[in-house]
Amino acid sequence: MVLKREQHVQPTRRSDHAESKLTLDSVSKGGIIPIDAARHNRESIPKLVNQLLTQHRWDKPDLICATRGPGMVGSLIGGYQLAQGMALAWRVPLVGVNHMLGHLLIPRLESNGTEPQFPFLSLLCSGGHTMLVLSKSLLEHEVLVNTVDIAAGDALDKCGRALVGERC
């Protein structure tokens, strides 16, 4: 997400950028294929960033943040490499953000960091991770439960394909 924030100003709301997405159609392949997702991200993310920078007349930022892991390297690398290039070109710091921490804290973006209030509990479910996390502060998070074998999202995907076949 590209965001321009000034002190005491509400951040641009995500709904303002709802039209700014390019979605990989993976239905015909029965789910996301990592190499296809990596290629799609590598091709799509630069276009979307350029579109948003141009549309909102944003110039050089003070800082660039990008997810660096954990997760499927192929899916994360396109955005991170773009961020590295932008940070180098603009001569600004690059901060690598833990992918799961991004999921935990993104709900606070819309409220400019006021909601949900700490402490709060989050259940993170994706194709690769399932964890229950207690967030005590911006920098203090405790993983209460974590899967060791299969993530809930992956299990649901597999069950769905088994139940309805390739139409899923």
C-alpha positions as CSV (number, residue, x, y, z in Angstrom):
1,M,0.0,0.0,0.0
2,V,1.3,3.4,-0.9
3,L,0.4,6.0,1.7
4,K,1.2,9.7,2.1
5,R,0.6,10.9,5.7
6,E,1.1,14.2,7.4
7,Q,0.8,14.7,11.1
8,H,-2.8,15.1,12.3
9,V,-4.2,14.2,8.9
10,Q,-6.4,11.2,8.3
11,P,-4.7,8.7,5.9
12,T,-6.1,8.1,2.5
13,R,-8.8,5.5,2.9
14,R,-8.4,2.1,1.2
15,S,-11.8,2.5,-0.5
16,D,-10.3,5.5,-2.5
17,H,-8.0,2.9,-4.2
18,A,-10.5,0.1,-4.6
19,E,-10.3,0.5,-8.4
20,S,-6.5,0.1,-8.2
21,K,-6.0,-3.6,-8.3
22,L,-5.0,-6.3,-10.7
23,T,-6.2,-9.8,-9.7
24,L,-4.6,-13.0,-10.8
25,D,-7.3,-15.4,-12.2
26,S,-6.3,-18.7,-10.8
27,V,-9.7,-20.5,-10.9
28,S,-8.9,-22.5,-14.0
29,K,-5.8,-23.9,-12.3
30,G,-7.6,-24.9,-9.1
31,G,-5.9,-22.4,-7.0
32,I,-2.9,-20.2,-6.8
33,I,0.3,-21.5,-8.4
34,P,3.3,-19.8,-6.7
35,I,5.2,-19.2,-9.9
36,D,2.2,-17.6,-11.6
37,A,1.6,-15.4,-8.5
38,A,5.2,-14.3,-8.6
39,R,5.0,-13.4,-12.3
40,H,1.7,-11.6,-11.8
41,N,3.1,-9.6,-8.8
42,R,6.3,-8.7,-10.7
43,E,4.3,-7.4,-13.6
44,S,1.4,-5.7,-11.7
45,I,2.9,-4.0,-8.7
46,P,5.0,-1.5,-10.6
47,K,2.1,-0.5,-12.8
48,L,-0.2,0.0,-9.7
49,V,2.5,2.0,-7.8
50,N,3.1,4.2,-10.8
51,Q,-0.7,4.7,-11.3
52,L,-1.2,5.8,-7.7
53,L,1.9,8.1,-7.6
54,T,0.7,9.8,-10.8
55,Q,-3.0,9.9,-9.9
56,H,-2.3,11.5,-6.6
57,R,0.7,13.6,-7.6
58,W,2.8,12.1,-4.9
59,D,6.5,12.9,-5.1
60,K,9.4,11.5,-3.2
61,P,8.5,9.8,0.1
62,D,10.5,10.1,3.4
63,L,10.5,6.3,3.8
64,I,9.5,3.1,2.0
65,C,8.2,0.0,3.7
66,A,7.7,-3.4,2.1
67,T,6.9,-6.9,3.4
68,R,9.9,-9.1,3.5
69,G,8.6,-12.4,5.0
70,P,7.6,-14.8,6.2
71,G,5.6,-16.2,3.3
72,M,6.1,-17.5,-0.2
73,V,9.2,-15.9,-1.5
74,G,7.8,-15.8,-5.0
75,S,4.8,-13.8,-3.9
76,L,6.7,-11.3,-1.8
77,I,9.8,-10.8,-3.8
78,G,8.3,-8.6,-6.6
79,G,7.0,-6.0,-4.2
80,Y,10.2,-6.0,-2.1
81,Q,12.5,-5.7,-5.1
82,L,10.4,-2.8,-6.4
83,A,10.6,-1.1,-3.0
84,Q,14.4,-1.6,-3.0
85,G,14.7,0.1,-6.4
86,M,12.5,3.0,-5.4
87,A,14.4,3.5,-2.1
88,L,17.7,3.4,-4.0
89,A,16.4,5.8,-6.7
90,W,14.9,8.3,-4.2
91,R,17.7,7.8,-1.7
92,V,15.3,7.1,1.2
93,P,15.4,4.4,3.8
94,L,13.8,1.1,3.2
95,V,12.1,-0.7,6.1
96,G,11.4,-4.4,5.7
97,V,8.2,-5.3,7.5
98,N,7.3,-8.7,8.8
99,H,4.5,-10.0,6.5
100,M,2.3,-11.3,9.4
101,L,2.9,-8.1,11.4
102,G,1.5,-6.2,8.4
103,H,-1.7,-8.3,8.6
104,L,-2.0,-7.6,12.3
105,L,-1.6,-3.8,12.1
106,I,-3.3,-2.9,8.8
107,P,-6.7,-2.6,10.4
108,R,-5.3,0.4,12.4
109,L,-4.4,2.2,9.2
110,E,-8.0,3.4,8.5
111,S,-8.3,5.0,11.9
112,N,-4.9,6.6,11.8
113,G,-3.7,4.2,14.5
114,T,-6.5,4.6,17.0
115,E,-8.6,1.4,16.4
116,P,-8.5,-1.3,17.4
117,Q,-7.1,-0.3,20.7
118,F,-4.4,-2.3,22.4
119,P,-4.5,-5.0,23.6
120,F,-6.4,-6.9,20.9
121,L,-6.6,-10.4,19.7
122,S,-6.2,-11.5,16.0
123,L,-6.7,-14.7,14.2
124,L,-4.6,-14.8,11.1
125,C,-5.6,-17.4,8.5
126,S,-4.0,-17.7,5.1
127,G,-2.7,-20.4,2.8
128,G,0.6,-20.6,4.6
129,H,-0.1,-19.4,8.2
130,T,-2.6,-19.8,11.0
131,M,-1.9,-18.1,14.3
132,L,-3.7,-16.5,17.2
133,V,-1.8,-13.4,18.2
134,L,-2.2,-11.1,21.2
135,S,-1.1,-7.5,20.3
136,K,-0.2,-5.6,23.4
137,S,1.4,-2.6,21.8
138,L,2.7,-1.4,18.4
139,L,5.9,-3.4,19.0
140,E,4.8,-6.2,21.4
141,H,3.0,-9.2,19.9
142,E,2.6,-12.6,21.4
143,V,1.8,-15.7,19.3
144,L,-0.5,-17.7,21.5
145,V,-1.2,-20.5,19.0
146,N,0.5,-21.4,15.7
147,T,0.1,-24.3,13.4
148,V,3.0,-26.7,12.8
149,D,1.9,-28.6,9.8
150,I,-1.0,-27.2,7.6
151,A,-2.5,-23.7,7.6
152,A,-6.3,-23.3,7.9
153,G,-6.5,-21.5,4.6
154,D,-4.6,-24.3,2.8
155,A,-6.8,-26.9,4.4
156,L,-10.0,-25.1,3.4
157,D,-8.7,-24.7,-0.2
158,K,-7.9,-28.5,-0.3
159,C,-11.3,-29.4,1.1
160,G,-13.1,-27.1,-1.3
161,R,-11.4,-28.7,-4.3
162,A,-12.1,-32.2,-3.0
163,L,-15.8,-31.3,-2.5
164,V,-16.6,-29.5,-5.7
165,G,-13.7,-30.5,-7.9
166,E,-12.0,-28.2,-10.3
167,R,-14.9,-25.7,-10.3
168,C,-13.5,-24.3,-7.0
